[in-house]
């Protein structure tokens, strides 16, 4: 079987050449609950890499065929008047059980990680259910010898509801939900790696870049999963390396939908529910500037940050998060915005027409324009500042990109160096710049990014991001010290000893 994605969007271009009808793609839920009302848009992004139907932000993307134009018209109607699902349909293939003990169905191997939500364990299936699984146990309201559960958290409800209806190869699959002694267990398919672990592996001495074909495959699969979410009106709102799972067969899967939200009501402000979303290093500028309304473009900015991190092996915008004050007022994240400005330049009304309507627009005047060190050697510091002020809106992202991909040779131009990443070329920069566009309306959508020339030039994109690698990544660390899934005390480590910068982004500072 052909294991490569063709630039046209199919594994085998010969099969679907010409004007033949588009196939029925896999990955569409077999049945959805009429009572849940979750996924109001009935047009699903397919499991294949180039969905026919983009989400509402980019209705013009995709093959320009008569059938596609008709589907786009139906999508516009669906967006304006969401249609409920037919009555009498099931809840899909995901099971829910309340009269079974989790240890009767699964053998817990060990502890994987913990966080504010609870903890995750690795388990093996019992009684004719072979395979490896990740079991997520939600944290009780009160811990100790007698755990207390008074209700289900909002994030748990969202994650259970959405994961029950989302089915796509690049989104982590929920196997079942088990309720035992008022405690909720979510059983997911198991992934041996995550992007944070892979990036961390490449930072070990001798430091070595992630191969370009691996980066291409990871980004393609990420965009494919994100396109599926956005087509179904789902915003992830917490994309970061720690939340991107990778199976041992090289499949990339978006995980942790605890902050995900539906966005099919365009006039409903998402700010009222969650005032702070997205881990600080991956937070889009419109969020940093206090926008009350935001779109799937916030996920695309996060994917741009992840792309940059795959290239450089470090977060591109590594700022410090300011704490909320006693009144729970969200402060302006000056330090994080400054990190963005240092590379991207100051946003301007020309680059972002709606910039002046953001809540924190006046705060931009407190930021320092970036200093471009190239060409200023021998000049006084004040001269550098004057030059920087004159070019405050100029982006230095291109310089950052070429310095990064040519880091082993010291080159800084589009054609210099023989670094392994140099093969990514100018198209890699164009994709990165499109994802890190200040204006969310001009930022690349997942649908448009999937059709970017970056993926159609050079070697074909593989469905296995590990294809061609001579070395294997280390397996996920699983602790045997605390593998009793039925105890109520949380282990003291976040991720079984693995440094997790994206879970705890730097020291926090309090802004005055």
TIVODO-562925 format. One line per 8 residues: number of its first residue (from 1); for each residue z, x negated, y of C-alpha. Coordinates in Angstrom, 1 decimal. Example, Ala and Ser with C-alpha at 12.3 -4.5 7.8 and 13.67 -1.06 7.14 Angstrom:
REM residues 2
1> 7.8 -12.3 -4.5  7.1 -13.7 -1.1
END
This chain:
REM residues 512
1> 0.0 0.0 0.0  -0.8 -1.2 3.5  2.5 -2.2 5.1  1.1 -2.8 8.6  0.8 -0.5 11.6  -2.8 -0.5 12.9  -3.2 -0.5 16.7  -4.6 3.1 16.5
9> -1.2 4.2 15.3  -1.7 4.5 11.5  -0.9 2.2 8.6  -4.5 2.4 7.5  -7.1 2.9 10.3  -9.9 3.5 7.8  -8.2 6.5 6.4  -7.9 8.3 9.7
17> -11.0 7.1 11.5  -13.4 9.3 13.3  -12.7 13.0 14.0  -10.9 13.8 10.8  -7.9 16.1 11.1  -4.6 14.5 11.8  -2.4 14.5 8.7  0.9 16.3 8.3
25> 3.4 13.6 9.1  6.6 13.2 7.1  10.0 13.2 8.8  10.1 16.8 10.0  13.2 18.7 9.0  12.6 21.2 6.2  14.7 23.9 7.9  16.8 24.3 11.0
33> 19.7 26.6 11.8  18.8 29.5 14.0  22.4 29.7 15.2  22.7 26.1 16.3  19.9 26.3 18.9  19.9 22.5 19.1  16.3 21.3 19.1  14.6 23.9 21.2
41> 11.3 22.0 21.2  9.5 22.8 17.9  7.0 20.0 18.3  8.4 17.0 16.5  7.4 13.4 17.0  6.0 12.3 13.7  7.4 9.6 11.5  4.3 7.5 12.1
49> 4.3 4.9 14.9  2.1 6.8 17.4  3.3 10.4 17.9  0.6 12.8 19.0  2.9 14.6 21.3  4.9 12.7 23.9  7.9 14.2 25.6  7.6 16.0 29.0
57> 7.8 12.8 31.0  4.4 11.5 29.8  2.2 14.5 28.8  -1.0 12.5 29.3  -0.3 9.9 26.7  -1.9 9.9 23.2  -5.5 10.2 22.0  -7.6 12.4 24.3
65> -8.9 14.9 21.8  -9.4 18.6 22.2  -6.7 19.3 19.7  -4.3 17.0 21.5  -5.0 18.6 24.8  -4.2 22.0 23.3  -0.9 20.6 21.9  0.0 19.2 25.3
73> -0.6 22.6 26.8  1.6 24.1 24.2  4.2 21.5 24.9  4.2 22.4 28.6  4.8 26.0 27.7  7.5 25.0 25.2  9.2 22.9 27.9  9.2 25.8 30.4
81> 10.2 28.4 27.9  12.1 26.9 24.9  11.6 29.0 21.9  14.4 29.6 19.3  13.8 28.9 15.7  13.0 31.8 13.4  15.9 33.5 11.9  16.8 33.2 8.2
89> 16.1 29.4 7.9  18.5 26.9 6.4  20.4 24.0 7.9  18.1 21.3 6.6  19.0 18.9 3.7  22.3 17.6 5.1  25.2 18.9 3.1  28.7 20.0 4.4
97> 31.6 20.1 2.0  35.3 21.1 2.7  36.6 21.3 -0.9  36.0 17.8 -2.1  37.9 14.5 -1.5  35.8 11.7 -0.1  37.2 9.2 -2.7  36.0 11.5 -5.5
105> 32.4 11.1 -4.4  32.5 7.6 -3.0  34.1 4.3 -4.0  35.2 2.5 -0.9  34.2 -1.2 -0.9  35.8 -2.3 2.3  36.2 -1.9 6.1  33.3 -2.6 8.4
113> 34.3 -1.9 12.0  36.5 0.3 14.3  36.3 1.6 17.8  37.5 4.3 20.1  35.9 6.9 17.7  37.7 5.7 14.6  36.6 3.4 11.8  33.6 2.8 9.5
121> 33.8 1.8 5.8  31.2 0.7 3.3  31.2 2.7 0.1  29.3 3.2 -3.2  28.2 6.5 -4.5  29.8 8.0 -7.7  28.7 10.5 -10.3  24.9 10.3 -10.2
129> 24.7 9.5 -6.5  23.7 5.8 -6.5  23.4 3.6 -3.5  25.4 2.2 -0.6  26.7 4.3 2.2  28.6 3.9 5.5  31.4 6.4 5.9  32.6 7.1 9.5
137> 36.2 8.4 9.7  37.1 9.9 13.1  40.3 8.8 14.7  43.2 11.2 14.7  44.8 12.4 17.9  48.1 10.7 16.9  48.3 7.9 14.5  51.2 6.7 12.3
145> 52.5 7.6 8.9  51.8 11.3 9.6  48.4 11.5 11.4  48.0 14.5 13.7  44.7 16.3 14.2  44.6 19.0 16.9  40.8 19.4 17.3  37.4 17.8 17.1
153> 36.3 15.5 19.9  33.3 16.4 22.0  31.4 13.2 20.9  32.1 14.0 17.2  30.7 17.5 17.6  27.6 16.2 19.3  27.0 13.5 16.7  27.5 15.9 13.8
161> 25.3 18.6 15.3  22.4 16.3 16.3  22.5 14.0 13.2  22.4 17.2 11.0  19.0 18.1 12.5  17.3 14.8 13.3  15.2 13.3 10.5  13.1 10.2 11.2
169> 12.7 6.8 9.5  13.8 5.0 12.7  17.0 7.1 13.2  20.0 6.6 11.0  20.2 9.3 8.4  23.3 11.5 7.9  23.9 12.2 4.2  26.7 14.7 4.5
177> 29.9 15.7 6.3  33.2 16.0 4.4  36.3 17.7 5.8  39.5 16.6 4.0  43.0 17.3 5.2  41.7 18.2 8.7  40.0 14.8 8.9  36.2 14.5 9.3
185> 34.1 12.0 7.4  30.5 11.5 8.2  28.5 9.8 5.4  25.5 7.8 6.6  22.9 5.7 4.8  24.0 2.1 4.8  22.3 -0.6 6.8  23.0 -4.2 5.9
193> 22.5 -5.6 9.5  22.5 -4.7 13.1  20.7 -6.3 16.1  23.9 -7.8 17.4  24.5 -9.6 14.1  20.9 -10.8 14.0  21.0 -12.1 17.6  24.4 -13.8 16.9
201> 22.9 -15.5 13.9  20.1 -17.1 16.0  22.6 -18.4 18.6  24.3 -20.6 15.9  23.4 -24.3 16.0  20.8 -25.3 15.8  19.9 -22.5 18.2  16.5 -21.0 17.2
209> 14.5 -18.1 18.7  13.8 -14.9 16.8  10.2 -15.1 15.5  7.7 -13.2 17.6  6.5 -11.0 14.8  10.0 -10.0 14.1  10.5 -9.1 17.8  7.3 -7.1 17.8
217> 8.3 -5.1 14.7  11.9 -4.5 16.0  10.6 -3.2 19.4  7.9 -1.1 17.8  10.3 0.7 15.5  12.9 1.1 18.2  10.3 2.7 20.5  9.1 4.9 17.6
225> 12.6 6.2 17.0  13.2 6.7 20.7  10.0 8.6 21.0  11.2 10.9 18.3  14.5 11.5 20.0  12.9 12.1 23.4  10.3 14.5 22.0  13.2 16.6 20.7
233> 14.9 16.5 24.1  17.6 14.1 23.0  18.9 11.3 25.2  20.7 8.6 23.3  22.6 7.3 26.3  24.1 4.3 24.6  21.3 2.1 23.3  22.5 -1.5 22.7
241> 22.2 -4.1 20.0  25.4 -3.1 18.2  24.0 0.5 17.8  20.7 -0.6 16.3  20.9 -0.8 12.5  18.5 -2.8 10.3  18.2 -2.2 6.6  17.7 -5.0 4.1
249> 14.1 -3.9 3.8  13.5 -4.5 7.5  13.6 -0.9 8.7  15.1 -0.5 12.2  17.2 2.6 12.8  18.9 3.9 15.9  22.5 4.8 15.2  25.7 6.0 16.9
257> 24.7 9.3 18.6  28.2 10.0 19.9  27.0 9.9 23.5  23.7 11.6 22.9  22.9 14.8 24.8  20.1 17.4 24.9  18.0 17.4 28.0  15.8 20.5 27.7
265> 17.4 22.2 30.8  15.8 20.2 33.6  18.0 21.8 36.4  21.3 21.2 34.5  23.0 18.1 35.8  24.2 15.8 32.9  26.6 14.1 35.3  29.1 16.9 35.1
273> 29.8 16.4 31.5  29.9 12.6 31.2  30.3 10.7 34.4  29.9 7.2 32.8  27.3 6.7 30.1  25.6 3.6 28.6  27.4 0.3 28.1  27.4 -1.5 31.4
281> 25.0 -4.3 30.6  22.3 -1.8 29.5  22.9 0.8 32.2  19.9 1.8 34.3  19.9 1.3 38.1  19.7 5.0 38.8  23.0 5.4 36.9  24.5 2.5 38.8
289> 23.5 4.0 42.0  25.1 7.3 41.2  22.2 9.6 40.3  23.4 13.1 39.3  20.2 13.9 37.5  18.6 11.5 35.1  16.0 11.5 32.4  15.0 9.7 29.1
297> 14.0 6.8 31.4  17.6 5.6 31.1  17.0 4.9 27.4  13.8 3.0 28.3  15.7 0.7 30.7  18.2 0.0 27.9  15.3 -0.8 25.5  13.9 -3.2 28.2
305> 17.3 -5.0 28.2  17.3 -5.2 24.4  13.8 -6.6 24.5  14.9 -9.3 26.9  18.0 -10.1 24.8  15.8 -10.5 21.7  13.8 -13.1 23.7  16.7 -15.0 25.3
313> 19.5 -14.3 22.7  21.8 -13.3 25.6  22.1 -10.2 27.7  19.7 -10.4 30.7  22.1 -8.5 33.1  25.6 -9.7 32.0  27.8 -8.2 34.7  31.5 -7.2 34.9
321> 32.5 -3.6 34.8  34.8 -2.2 37.6  37.6 0.1 36.4  38.0 3.6 37.5  40.9 4.2 40.0  43.9 6.5 39.4  41.9 9.5 40.7  39.2 8.9 38.0
329> 36.6 8.2 40.7  33.6 6.3 39.4  33.3 3.1 41.4  30.1 1.4 42.5  29.4 -1.2 39.9  28.6 -3.9 42.5  28.7 -6.9 40.1  26.4 -5.3 37.6
337> 23.9 -4.3 40.2  24.0 -7.8 41.7  23.0 -9.2 38.3  20.0 -6.9 38.2  19.0 -7.8 41.8  19.3 -11.5 41.1  16.3 -11.2 38.7  14.5 -8.0 39.8
345> 15.0 -8.3 43.6  16.4 -5.6 45.7  14.9 -2.1 45.1  12.9 -0.8 48.0  11.6 2.6 49.1  8.1 1.3 48.4  8.9 0.5 44.8  11.2 3.5 44.3
353> 10.4 6.4 46.7  13.5 8.4 45.8  15.8 5.5 46.2  17.4 6.8 49.4  18.5 10.0 47.7  20.9 8.2 45.4  24.6 8.5 46.1  25.3 4.8 46.4
361> 22.1 3.9 48.3  24.2 2.5 51.2  25.9 0.1 48.9  22.7 -1.9 48.4  23.2 -3.4 51.9  26.3 -5.2 50.5  24.4 -7.0 47.8  23.0 -10.5 48.3
369> 19.3 -11.0 48.0  18.2 -13.3 45.1  17.8 -17.0 45.8  14.5 -18.3 44.3  15.3 -21.9 43.7  11.8 -23.0 43.0  10.2 -24.7 46.0  13.4 -25.0 48.0
377> 14.6 -28.4 46.8  15.8 -30.5 49.7  16.3 -27.5 52.0  19.7 -26.4 53.4  21.5 -23.5 51.7  21.1 -21.4 54.9  17.3 -21.9 54.7  17.3 -20.7 51.2
385> 19.3 -17.6 52.2  16.8 -16.9 55.1  13.9 -17.2 52.7  15.7 -15.0 50.2  16.3 -12.3 52.8  12.6 -12.3 53.8  11.6 -11.8 50.1  14.5 -9.6 49.1
393> 12.3 -7.1 47.3  10.3 -9.7 45.3  11.0 -9.7 41.6  11.6 -12.9 39.7  11.3 -11.3 36.3  8.0 -13.0 35.5  9.5 -16.4 36.2  12.5 -15.5 34.0
401> 10.1 -14.3 31.2  8.0 -17.5 31.1  11.0 -19.8 31.4  12.5 -17.9 28.4  9.5 -17.9 26.0  8.7 -21.6 26.9  12.3 -22.8 26.8  11.7 -25.4 24.1
409> 8.9 -27.1 26.1  10.2 -26.7 29.7  7.0 -24.9 30.8  7.1 -22.1 33.4  3.5 -20.8 33.5  1.6 -18.3 31.6  -0.3 -20.8 29.5  2.2 -23.7 29.1
417> 4.1 -24.8 26.1  4.0 -24.5 22.4  7.3 -22.6 21.9  7.2 -20.1 19.0  7.6 -17.3 21.5  4.7 -18.5 23.7  2.4 -16.4 21.5  3.9 -13.2 23.0
425> 1.9 -14.1 26.1  1.2 -12.1 29.2  1.3 -8.8 27.4  4.9 -9.4 26.5  5.7 -9.7 30.2  3.8 -6.6 31.1  5.7 -4.6 28.5  9.0 -6.0 29.7
433> 8.2 -5.3 33.3  7.1 -1.7 32.5  10.4 -1.0 30.7  12.5 -2.6 33.5  10.7 -0.7 36.3  13.2 0.3 39.1  11.6 3.7 39.6  12.5 5.9 36.6
441> 9.4 8.0 37.2  7.2 4.9 36.9  9.1 3.3 34.0  7.2 3.3 30.7  7.9 6.2 28.4  8.3 5.6 24.7  4.9 7.2 24.1  3.2 4.9 26.5
449> 5.0 1.8 25.4  4.0 2.4 21.8  0.3 2.2 22.9  0.9 -0.9 25.0  -1.6 -3.8 24.2  1.4 -5.9 23.3  1.4 -4.3 19.9  -2.3 -4.4 19.3
457> -2.9 -8.0 20.1  -2.2 -10.8 17.7  -0.9 -10.1 14.2  -0.6 -6.5 13.2  2.9 -5.0 13.6  4.7 -4.8 10.3  6.9 -1.9 9.1  9.3 -4.6 7.8
465> 10.7 -6.7 10.6  11.7 -9.4 8.1  8.2 -9.8 6.7  7.2 -13.5 6.5  10.7 -14.9 7.2  11.6 -17.8 5.0  15.4 -17.4 5.5  17.6 -14.4 5.0
473> 20.1 -13.1 7.5  23.8 -13.1 6.3  25.1 -9.8 4.9  27.4 -7.6 7.0  31.0 -8.7 6.8  33.1 -6.3 4.8  36.9 -6.8 4.9  38.9 -6.2 1.8
481> 42.2 -6.3 3.7  42.2 -2.7 4.8  39.9 -0.6 2.6  42.1 2.5 2.1  40.1 5.1 3.8  42.9 7.6 3.6  45.5 5.6 5.7  46.0 6.5 9.3
489> 46.5 3.1 10.9  43.5 1.4 12.5  42.8 -2.3 11.6  43.1 -4.7 14.5  39.6 -6.1 14.5  36.5 -4.5 16.1  33.8 -5.6 13.7  35.4 -7.6 10.9
497> 35.6 -10.8 12.9  32.0 -10.7 14.3  32.0 -11.4 18.1  30.8 -8.1 19.6  30.0 -8.7 23.3  28.2 -5.4 23.6  31.2 -3.4 22.6  33.5 -5.2 25.1
505> 31.2 -6.3 27.9  33.1 -9.1 29.6  36.3 -9.0 31.5  36.7 -6.0 33.7  37.4 -6.3 37.4  38.8 -3.7 39.8  36.6 -3.2 42.8  38.3 -2.6 46.1
END
